[in-house]
């Protein structure tokens, strides 16, 4: 690997670290300074987990093969009834079974 840590790459990594830290600590300081959280901000904060989950799942669903789509559908149904670990195990078992046993 020629030039693994060039100065510009190191600056980029440090800038990304500083930006990440600033947004996290800035949000913490902003929330701790408020006496009450406004309803719109509360609604926005409550929407963050769904937004993050969508950004992680949607690209994989559309870019993946049919075995991945089936496994995600099974994981969704299992997740409605059981805990997260059971949901992950069900999705993993289905995708592995389809890939290795189904010839996908």
WORA-V267857 format. One line per field, one symbol per residue. ss: DSSP state (H for helix, E for strand, C for the rest). psi: psi as a letter, one per 30 degrees, with the letter a starting at -180 (. if undefined). burial: b if it has 24 or more other ideal C-beta (glycine too) atoms within 12 Angstrom, else e. A space follows every 50 residues. Layout:
# WORA-V267857
ss=???
psi=???
burial=???
This chain:
# WORA-V267857
ss=CCCCCCHHHHHHHHHHHHHHHHHHHHHHHHHHHCCCCCHHHHHHHHHHHH HHHHHHHHHHHHHCCHHHHHHHHHHHHHHHHCCHHHHHHHHHHHHHHHHH CCCC
psi=jkheileeeeeeeeeeeeeeeeeeeeeeeeeffkelkkeeeeeeeffeee eeeefeeeeeefflaeeeeeeeeeeeeeffealeeeeeeeeeeeeeeeee ffg.
burial=eeeeeeeeeeeeeeeeeeeeeeeeeeeeeeeeeeeeeeeeeeeeeeeeee eeeeeeeeeeeeeeeebbebbbebbeeeeeeeeeeeeeebbeebbeebee eeee
